[in-house]
Each structure stands twice: as structure tokens, then as C-alpha cells.
Amino acid sequence: MNILFLGGNLAKELADWLLSIGENVTYIEEKINLDFVEKLDPEFIISYNYRFIIPKEIIDFVQENIINLHISYLPWNKGAHPNSWSFLEDNPKGITIHYIDEGIDTGDIIIQKEMSFNEGKETLKSSYKKLHQEIQRLFKINWAKIKKGEIEPKKQKGKGNIHFKRDYGFFEPIIKEKGWDITIREFKEKYMILKR
């Protein structure tokens, strides 16, 4: 299958796995446009840690063969820094593979899994790593069914929440001081102090 893989941080490993099982993969981290996609003419687009919003005309071009791998339990924590916000706002944590529509992480869910973390032992960095390991594992074991459209998608239930890149500023001082190796419990405690 001819796949356009839109990636970023940690995504290349999964694109390489697809190559290793015989898929034809074009891996891109830069912003794309319709002209580029039309020339490539992919049968399927996968977005994973991609920094850019995919325009409607590209979504329409590939019709329903466009998915996203997102490290949150949608509809919770759509958008940027989902792992951090799941702890700060005490929302469900997990991973979701979903179809892409015009919204930000609002498409129908293909597969998702709720996860839990020991907040006294886990750090932001270790929880982030575990979420990525699990979403890659889930993708690999379900890829054959996903590409054939054999999994019945489900509408997202509830409004959930969303955060944008600019919202990082709300907890940026904590990361500057302690780094991503801060325990989740300390991160939450420091955020509550910062909010006062």
C-alpha cells in the first residue's frame, strides 16, 4: 500500500516498521499541501505526532483513508500536550487511533485504550514514553484491519476538552525548573501553587 506518513518526535520508528512489513511509505515531517499529496497520490495517510493541522482539501482527497495516532483518551485532551493536561485536569488517560476530520482530534474512534499511572513514581517523561509504546503496539497489532476498514468506528462521546500549543505557557515555568523527569505528583502540586 502507498502510504503518506506525517510524523514527528518518535514517529519515524513506526514508519520504518511499516516499511519492514512491505508497505510503500513516504515519511514527511514538514507542512504539506494538496499539490504535494495529489502528486504522491497515497492510498492512505497516517498522522502521528505531526505538528501541523491537515487542510480539509487533503482530507477530502483521500476520503476516509486518513487516521491519527493521539496519546490521549479522546474526547479528553484533544490538541497539544495531551499527556500533561490529562494529569493537571485529572481526566482519563490513554491512547486513541481515530479518523481525521476537519476538527482537531474530533474524528471517529477506531481503537482506544484507557491507561493508568502511579503518580508518585511515574514522571511526565516516563508516562509519555509508555503512552507512545502502547499506541505503537496497538497500531501494529491492528494495522491489517485498519487499512482494510474492518474495524467499525465509533463517534466520540461527550465534549471532552482541548488545549493548544500556546497553553504550554501555563506550566512552562515548572518544566524549566524541574524538566520532564518531574514526578507527576510533584508536577500537579507545583501547578496548583502556580495557579494561585
Number of C-alpha atoms within 10 A of each C-alpha: 12 14 22 22 25 25 22 16 11 14 20 18 12 17 23 13 14 18 14 11 8 9 14 15 21 15 17 16 18 12 11 15 12 17 10 10 16 12 8 13 15 20 15 18 22 21 26 24 19 21 16 13 13 20 14 13 13 18 19 14 16 16 13 14 20 24 25 22 24 27 28 30 23 31 20 24 27 23 18 20 18 26 23 23 23 19 18 17 12 10 17 19 24 26 25 23 30 25 23 25 20 14 13 15 27 20 21 19 23 20 20 19 17 12 15 9 15 11 16 11 12 17 21 20 16 17 23 17 12 16 20 20 13 16 22 21 13 17 18 14 10 15 13 11 12 19 15 9 13 11 13 11 16 13 12 16 11 9 10 15 16 19 16 13 10 8 13 15 10 11 19 12 14 18 15 9 9 12 15 17 14 20 21 24 18 15 23 21 12 14 17 12 8 12 8 5
